[in-house]
């Protein structure tokens, strides 16, 4: 996978569920971070020019990703969803890339 594709994909941010948003906001030590604004996954932070500080622990959330299948004509269709664990970090856990 190319770096450009990863950066573009990371900028297309899907929304947290209400449960995941609350869980991520409660994990912020300062209590000031908000989901969708200050809490993102590692690839999303990287695409924005930040890295997670060494030793920081993220918050695990459960997301669902589509399972895609190609038919004989080469058309993709969604045939289901599977669980995936993602780790998110708040703005207090990142610093600008050097």
BELRAMO-V829892 format. One record per pair of residues at least 24 apart in sequence whose ideal C-beta (glycine too) atoms are under 7 Angstrom apart, sorted by the first residue. I is the first residue (numbers start at 1). GAP is how many residues later the second one is. Records with the same first field share a line. If there is no record, write none. Layout:
I = GAP + GAP
//
This chain:
6 = 37
7 = 40
10 = 33 + 34 + 36 + 37
11 = 36
13 = 27 + 31
16 = 45
20 = 41
23 = 36 + 38
24 = 35 + 37 + 64
27 = 32
28 = 62 + 64
29 = 63
30 = 62
33 = 57 + 58 + 59
38 = 52 + 53
39 = 49 + 51
40 = 48 + 49
41 = 45 + 46 + 47
42 = 45 + 47
45 = 44 + 49
49 = 47 + 48
50 = 44 + 45 + 46 + 47
51 = 43 + 44 + 46
52 = 37 + 41 + 42
53 = 40 + 41 + 42
56 = 33 + 37
58 = 29 + 30 + 31
59 = 28 + 29
60 = 25 + 27
61 = 25 + 27
//
